[in-house]
Structures are given as C-alpha cells and as structure tokens.
Amino acid sequence: MIAPRPVTRADLGEAVRLLGALNARGERLEPRYRLRVDAPERLRELMRDAWFGTFLPFPTCWVVGDEPLIGLISGTIMQDHPVLDRPHTVRIDNLFVVPEHRGQGHGRRLVEAFCRAAHRSGTPRIDVGTLSADAGALSFWRAIGFADLRVTLSSLRDPAAEHP
C-alpha cells in the first residue's frame, strides 16, 4: 500500500498531468466543462502559487506515488461566509486516481489524509463538488460519508432573449 504524502515542488509537472487528465475527463462527461487551450500552462501557474506561494495551515494537495504519480487530491481553504453561521471550511476541488489504479483504496486514503490534515489545523467542515453527470464520483463521495448540501444549476442560454 502506498501512503499519501503532501505534494512537493518536484511533483508539480506530474500533478499538472493528473489535473489535466481529470479536467479532460470532466470535459468528456459534460461538454459545458470545456478546457481552455492554455489549460496546462495555467494549471501549472495556478497550482504553483496555490500550493507553494503562500502560508497554508496544512498541505492542500496530497499525492500517491512517485514518478509517475497515480493519484492526487487538492483543495482550497475558504474564507468564512459573511452571512451564514457555519464553521471554517475547506473545499476539496480535485480528486483523481489514474484508471488502472482505481479500486485499490487510493482515493479513499487520499481523502482521509487530506481530511485528517484539515481537521488537525482546526477546520471542522470539508465540502466537495463534482459534476452531476459523474455518477461514479457522486457514488464515491456519498459512500465515504459526504452528503448532498446544495445543487448548482448552470445555463448557457439567455432566458431574457426568449421572452422579449
């Protein structure tokens, strides 16, 4: 069993590769989830800044494997909500295990390592979002104890244009 570990600067290229594979999967599942042409370069820049550019109370990206990486989880420390009375929250933004390594517990161990680190830092609440078209992801998150809280609906059409 390979234990999850915090991402390092040396992992950045491999981590961007995994994020690219995750985003490409999302685009295949949902055409509205279209990637920009410069996505790999932007991902590298964004992740470098998000994971290594500022003080973080805990590592917000964890990986499994070495060269190549076989799995990744990353998240964002959220600002406290200005109106809702809710505890400090971390949002899991990405979870990906390469297909040939799925079903071996890597995803669950990544989530456990990430959540344990977040809780130790004083963050009691962890949110996650996924594409509604990804039945496998929805099933995974629900099976490990995450529950539906809200739904985000999207539209690419202008309803005002249909009703002059």
Secondary structure, DSSP 8 states (H G I E B T S, - for coil): ----EE--GGGHHHHHHHHHHHHHHHHHH-TTS---TTHHHHHHHHHHHHHHSS--SS-SEEEEESSSEEEEEEEEE----SSS----EEEEEEEEE-GGGTTSSHHHHHHHHHHHHHHHTT--EEEE---TT-HHHHHHHHHTT-----------S-HHHH--
